[in-house]
Amino acid sequence: MMIRIAKSSDKFHILKFCKNTFSWGDYIKDVWDHWLSEGNLLVIEKTNPIGVCHAVFSKNQVWIEGIRINSNFRRQNLASNLISKVESLAIQKQIPISLMLIDTENIPSLLMAQNLGYKINQTWKFYSLFPQENNSYEISYEKIIPNSELSHYVKSWRWIPLDDDTISSLNSKKCIVQSKKDKDPTIAILGDSEHFEKTLIVTLFTGSKNNTMNIISFLQNFGFEKKYQRLQILTKETLPEFRDLEHKISFHLMQKLLS
Ligand SMILES: CC(C)(COP(=O)(O)OP(=O)(O)OC[C@H]1O[C@@H](n2cnc3c(N)ncnc32)[C@H](O)[C@@H]1OP(=O)(O)O)[C@@H](O)C(=O)NCCC(=O)NCCS
């Protein structure tokens, strides 16, 4: 078995076994080209590639995504070897934390992660919201200040810590929307998906029910006006009932300290 950086010709072999990975299919075909150009797309091969994962290294963390092993070759430690390889690269770069996101119902993957020393750090819910004209909202674009509740935001399905630099960069891009109709504000951080067209990804920190409903109305209308096809909301809380808002999946954010 050899682990190496992926090349374009691996796409054919990898996509052959990444079609019906989950009940809804798989997204590897949609991100392969982006991930290859971003770098650190790893494959594990026997005669042909039989496993894959992508790593995104930043100053304070490595994000591991898209772990897939051909079903004929599972339970041979291949995924564990891929992850360990990424971790060793991260350690060389003195990166202290490794993170990955796992569906709360994906037991094989959760067991694998736990075996490797990952712990559940947070649990997030993914909602989809259908864009519609909706004029019953009142919001403001305002700066946020760091606080422990604002732990991460979701950028193209990668959880990024909301440290001071990230917050000031988000503030200056004016992509933070707040509802302050009553005491407990609800905050939304908006960003376009870098991998999927016309897809808005929203990290939501909920306050009062009134404020949350208000922001959801705004998002629904914003999606409609800007012609988004998909509005994806990630939040740690359970959202109130709202027409065209659907809870899809929950995820554990799994973390391992590397040093
Ligand atoms: C999850 C997945 C990547 C695991 O790949 P793998 O190469 O089979 O995993 P490993 O052989 O490294 O597993 C290591 C350990 O994890 C646990 N584990 C892995 N798969 C398991 C399963 N199906 N049932 C129970 N435990 C499992 C076991 O403890 C295993 O050690 P053991 O075989 O000595 O008991 C693979 O099943 C897969 O591709 N699934 C579909 C895609 C997916 O879910 N990806 C992860 C998204 S976050």
The ligand as an SDF file (V2000), in Angstrom:
LIG
                    3D

 48 50  0  0  0  0  0  0  0  0999 V2000
  -15.4790    5.0240    7.4080 C   0  0  0  0  0  0  0  0  0  0  0  0
  -14.4240    4.4620    6.4450 C   0  0  0  0  0  0  0  0  0  0  0  0
  -13.6380    5.6020    5.8270 C   0  0  0  0  0  0  0  0  0  0  0  0
  -13.4930    3.5770    7.2910 C   0  0  0  0  0  0  0  0  0  0  0  0
  -12.4700    3.0880    6.4230 O   0  0  0  0  0  0  0  0  0  0  0  0
  -11.6370    1.7630    6.7560 P   0  0  0  0  0  0  0  0  0  0  0  0
  -10.3790    1.7860    5.9710 O   0  0  0  0  0  0  0  0  0  0  0  0
  -12.5110    0.5750    6.6360 O   0  0  0  0  0  0  0  0  0  0  0  0
  -11.3390    2.0060    8.3060 O   0  0  0  0  0  0  0  0  0  0  0  0
  -10.1560    1.3290    9.1440 P   0  0  0  0  0  0  0  0  0  0  0  0
   -9.8540   -0.0410    8.6090 O   0  0  0  0  0  0  0  0  0  0  0  0
   -9.0270    2.2890    9.2080 O   0  0  0  0  0  0  0  0  0  0  0  0
  -10.8940    1.2080   10.5480 O   0  0  0  0  0  0  0  0  0  0  0  0
  -10.2240    1.3860   11.7500 C   0  0  0  0  0  0  0  0  0  0  0  0
  -11.1570    1.0500   12.8990 C   0  0  0  0  0  0  0  0  0  0  0  0
  -12.3490    1.8140   12.8250 O   0  0  0  0  0  0  0  0  0  0  0  0
  -13.4740    1.0310   13.2670 C   0  0  0  0  0  0  0  0  0  0  0  0
  -14.3580    0.7370   12.1430 N   0  0  0  0  0  0  0  0  0  0  0  0
  -14.1760    1.0580   10.8490 C   0  0  0  0  0  0  0  0  0  0  0  0
  -15.2250    0.6150   10.1100 N   0  0  0  0  0  0  0  0  0  0  0  0
  -16.0660    0.0130   10.9600 C   0  0  0  0  0  0  0  0  0  0  0  0
  -17.3240   -0.6280   10.8010 C   0  0  0  0  0  0  0  0  0  0  0  0
  -17.9080   -0.7450    9.5890 N   0  0  0  0  0  0  0  0  0  0  0  0
  -17.9280   -1.1310   11.8920 N   0  0  0  0  0  0  0  0  0  0  0  0
  -17.3610   -1.0210   13.1060 C   0  0  0  0  0  0  0  0  0  0  0  0
  -16.1570   -0.4290   13.3280 N   0  0  0  0  0  0  0  0  0  0  0  0
  -15.5350    0.0820   12.2680 C   0  0  0  0  0  0  0  0  0  0  0  0
  -12.8680   -0.2720   13.7800 C   0  0  0  0  0  0  0  0  0  0  0  0
  -12.5680   -0.0640   15.1340 O   0  0  0  0  0  0  0  0  0  0  0  0
  -11.6310   -0.3890   12.9330 C   0  0  0  0  0  0  0  0  0  0  0  0
  -10.6340   -1.1810   13.5120 O   0  0  0  0  0  0  0  0  0  0  0  0
  -10.7550   -2.7940   13.3750 P   0  0  0  0  0  0  0  0  0  0  0  0
  -11.0200   -3.0940   11.9250 O   0  0  0  0  0  0  0  0  0  0  0  0
   -9.4010   -3.2660   13.8320 O   0  0  0  0  0  0  0  0  0  0  0  0
  -11.8740   -3.2190   14.2640 O   0  0  0  0  0  0  0  0  0  0  0  0
  -15.0620    3.5750    5.3440 C   0  0  0  0  0  0  0  0  0  0  0  0
  -15.9930    2.7000    5.9360 O   0  0  0  0  0  0  0  0  0  0  0  0
  -15.7700    4.3680    4.2650 C   0  0  0  0  0  0  0  0  0  0  0  0
  -15.1950    4.7240    3.2390 O   0  0  0  0  0  0  0  0  0  0  0  0
  -17.0640    4.6380    4.5140 N   0  0  0  0  0  0  0  0  0  0  0  0
  -17.8700    5.4250    3.5820 C   0  0  0  0  0  0  0  0  0  0  0  0
  -17.4480    6.8850    3.5600 C   0  0  0  0  0  0  0  0  0  0  0  0
  -17.4340    7.5330    4.9180 C   0  0  0  0  0  0  0  0  0  0  0  0
  -18.2830    7.3080    5.7610 O   0  0  0  0  0  0  0  0  0  0  0  0
  -16.4260    8.3690    5.1130 N   0  0  0  0  0  0  0  0  0  0  0  0
  -16.2240    9.1110    6.3060 C   0  0  0  0  0  0  0  0  0  0  0  0
  -16.9220   10.3920    6.2210 C   0  0  0  0  0  0  0  0  0  0  0  0
  -16.5390   11.3530    7.6390 S   0  0  0  0  0  0  0  0  0  0  0  0
  1  2  1  0
  2  3  1  0
  2  4  1  0
  2 36  1  0
  4  5  1  0
  5  6  1  0
  6  7  2  0
  6  8  1  0
  6  9  1  0
  9 10  1  0
 10 11  2  0
 10 12  1  0
 10 13  1  0
 13 14  1  0
 14 15  1  0
 15 16  1  0
 15 30  1  0
 16 17  1  0
 17 18  1  0
 17 28  1  0
 18 19  1  0
 18 27  1  0
 19 20  2  0
 20 21  1  0
 21 22  1  0
 21 27  2  0
 22 23  1  0
 22 24  2  0
 24 25  1  0
 25 26  2  0
 26 27  1  0
 28 29  1  0
 28 30  1  0
 30 31  1  0
 31 32  1  0
 32 33  2  0
 32 34  1  0
 32 35  1  0
 36 37  1  0
 36 38  1  0
 38 39  2  0
 38 40  1  0
 40 41  1  0
 41 42  1  0
 42 43  1  0
 43 44  2  0
 43 45  1  0
 45 46  1  0
 46 47  1  0
 47 48  1  0
M  END
$$$$
